Amino acid sequence: MSDDLQTCQIYLISPLETGGDFPARLTRALDAGKGIATAFQFRVKGLDQHEAAALAAPLQEICAARDVAFIVNDSVALAKRLG
C-alpha cells in the first residue's frame, strides 16, 4: 500500500435515520476500512433526548470498540448524557 493510502483518513457523518439496520451497516463500513475512519458524527434531528440516546448508545459502542471518535452534533446535553 502506498504511503498516501496509509495516511488517508475519513470523518463519517450519520444519515438522519440511524435506526433499523444502520448499526450493522456502520460496523461493516468501519471493519472494511479498518483504521481509515477516525471519527463518526452522530447527527439526527427532531428526536427528543431519550430517543436520540437510545439510537446513539449502540453506535457509540461500535465506534469505541474500533477506536473511532464519536461526536454528537448540536446537543451538549446528549453529549454529556452519553459521556
C-alpha positions in Angstrom: 0.0 0.0 0.0 1.4 3.4 -0.8 2.2 6.0 1.9 -0.7 8.2 0.6 -3.2 5.4 1.2 -1.8 4.6 4.6 -2.3 8.2 5.8 -5.7 8.7 4.2 -8.4 9.2 6.9 -12.1 10.0 6.8 -14.7 11.5 9.0 -18.1 9.8 8.8 -21.4 11.7 9.3 -24.5 9.7 10.1 -27.6 9.8 8.0 -30.7 11.3 9.7 -32.1 7.8 10.1 -29.8 5.7 12.3 -32.2 3.0 13.5 -33.1 -0.3 11.8 -30.0 -1.9 10.2 -27.8 1.2 10.5 -25.7 -0.2 13.4 -24.8 -3.3 11.3 -24.0 -1.1 8.3 -21.8 1.1 10.4 -20.0 -1.9 11.8 -19.4 -3.3 8.3 -18.1 0.0 7.0 -15.7 0.5 9.9 -14.4 -3.0 9.7 -14.0 -2.9 5.9 -11.9 0.2 6.1 -10.1 -0.6 9.4 -8.2 2.4 10.6 -9.4 4.7 7.7 -12.3 6.3 9.6 -11.1 8.2 12.6 -14.3 9.9 13.6 -18.1 9.4 13.4 -20.6 12.3 13.9 -24.0 11.3 15.2 -26.3 13.7 13.6 -30.1 13.3 14.0 -32.8 15.9 14.0 -36.3 16.1 15.6 -35.9 13.5 18.3 -36.2 14.0 22.0 -33.1 13.3 24.1 -34.3 9.8 25.2 -34.9 8.7 21.6 -31.6 10.1 20.5 -29.7 8.5 23.3 -31.3 5.1 22.6 -30.1 5.4 19.0 -26.7 6.8 19.8 -25.6 4.3 22.5 -25.1 1.3 20.3 -23.3 3.4 17.7 -21.0 4.8 20.3 -20.1 1.3 21.5 -19.4 0.3 17.9 -17.1 3.3 17.5 -15.4 2.8 20.8 -14.6 -0.9 20.0 -12.8 0.3 16.9 -11.0 3.3 18.4 -13.2 5.7 16.3 -14.1 9.1 17.9 -17.8 9.5 18.5 -19.0 13.1 18.1 -22.5 14.3 19.0 -23.8 17.1 16.7 -25.7 20.1 18.1 -26.6 18.7 21.6 -24.4 19.4 24.6 -27.0 17.7 26.8 -26.9 14.5 24.8 -23.1 14.5 24.7 -23.0 14.8 28.5 -25.6 12.1 28.8 -23.6 9.7 26.7 -20.3 10.6 28.4 
